Amino acid sequence: EDVFTRAIPFLGFVFMLQMLAALNFDWSTAANVAAVTGGLAILLLAVGVLNRRRGQRLASVPRRVGGAELTTFVALPSLLPLIFGGQLASALATAVGQGVTLVVVYYVVGYGLFSIVRWSAARFFDTLAASLSTLSSAVPLLLVVTLVLFMTTEMWQVFSDIPGPLLGLTLLSVVLIGSVFLLARLPREISAIQRETCPGAPPLDRRQRLNVGLVMFVSQALQVLVVSLGSGIFFVGFGMLAIGPGVLEQWIGGFGDRLVEFDLLGETVYVTSELLRVAAGIAALSGLYYAIAVLTDPTYREEFLQELTEEMGDTFRARTEYLRALGDSA
């Protein structure tokens, strides 16, 4: 529960880094060195005062982060630009940045995001092997559909002409649609897992449900990511071999923007920016299809969630025993 105390190393690093807020590029080097030194002295003095307030040594790492420390973390670095140069805009930007940092730290550390990613990555290949039948059922149909899309003139014309920022926004929108679909299914899956694996257990509160949902989302997203990357890499290789300059000229009216070219079996093959764009579009659509398939088709869903359900069931049972023991001791 004491989220910010666990994040002391990171918060301390950010806090010390904010002494650079005292810099003013209109000043000389000597003046900036003096300002940074003064800013560092102010920050260290503030930490020392907070330590003494909690009964610690002046020069020691705080053992606990409370309201006073958080207020100092946001307010003091924001004052440095005002003290050294009257930089109001920089002060406001620093305050907003410090506040956003605290929000991010609260959710990343409080919900164990790094631990979840590390756990999901460690079990990822085992899960992928266990879900091989799912992949072998879903990927062939996916490959046929995407091959048809890849060989259409319209696909190449659309992705060749679209500006870079709009292309990024288009791919991001596909990713967001897939993410929203996964997130929309999670509450039902969480309730089903708890009901099936540990009936009669105390219900999860909002934060606990969010934490369990984050575990399931990251686990599913990693597998969808691998399918998307595999699809993108496949079509880059396939496009180098199958889509030559003549075909490109007929489809997009030119030979494309060649990024890499090399000889292969006596022939020259090319990697063009248009090929990378189309492959990225196919990869995003492949991920969207796979994300929907593994949660809507009963066969895919059962195989995909089986191992995760067993592990989450162990967690639910351990939680029930813990709460029972806690109630007995009280």
Phi, psi and omega in degrees: 000332182274074190297310189289333176295322178291339181262016183305315181303315181291315180297322177296320178297314179297319181299315180291326180295334183289351176297340177292346177295344178283351181292147174221113187289353175276350182269168176284168180299317180298320180293322179292320177299318179295321180294316179295319178297317177297319178297318178297319179297320180295316181296316180294322178297318179297318178297318179298318179297318179295322177297314180295326179297328179265008177081020178261169174295151183303311182258078178212162178281130180304136179275344181209142178250117179241199183298320181296318180294319180293320177298317178296321180300323181274314191282315189295311177300331179289334180281336184302314178298330178287319180293317183254078173117355179060040184271089185293315181299317178296324179295316179295318179297321178296317179298315179296316180299318178295320178296316178297321178302316180296320179296314180297315179299319182301315184281321181293313181280318184297325180258009174064040185300316180295321178295320179296314180297317179297316179296316181294320179293323181294325182262005189297312185291327174296317179295320180295320178294318180293333182262020183299323179294325176296313180297317182293337178273320186276321189292320180303314178297319178300318182295320179297314181297314183290329176297318178298316178297319184296329185267013179263142180297320184298321180300316181289321180294318181296310185283342176282325186270337186292133179298155184306309180300321179290326176297315177299319179294322179296313179296320179297322180296323177295317178298318180294322178298314177297320180294318179297321179297315178298315182295323181294332180275343188296315182304319178295319181293321180297314179296320181294318180296314180295321181292322183281322187268333184213070181296144179083002180287153176302139181296151178283144173278179187300315181294322180292320178296321178296321179294315177297319178298324179294320177301312182293320182296313181297318180298316180289321182295325179297318180290321176297321179298318180295319177298318179296314180296318178299319179295315180298316180296319179301314185285334172295313178295316180296319181294323178300322184276323191260334185256099182270178182301322180297317179294316179300319181297322178291325186278315187241004176078020179189178182271358178086166178271101186281123180262320182220140172217144180203165181270138178219114181056039178083000179244151177267125178246153187232148167247115182253159177296327178295321177297317179295323179295313181294319179297322178294319177297316178297319180299317180296316179294325178296316178298319179297315179298315183293320179299321179287319185296318187286348180248346180258326178280124184302321181293312179300315184298316182298316181289322183292320186262356187301306183293320178297321179298318180297316182291319178293327176298320176300321179295316180298319180292321177296322178296318180297317179296320180297313181295324178294315179296322179295320178292322179294321182289331180286000000 
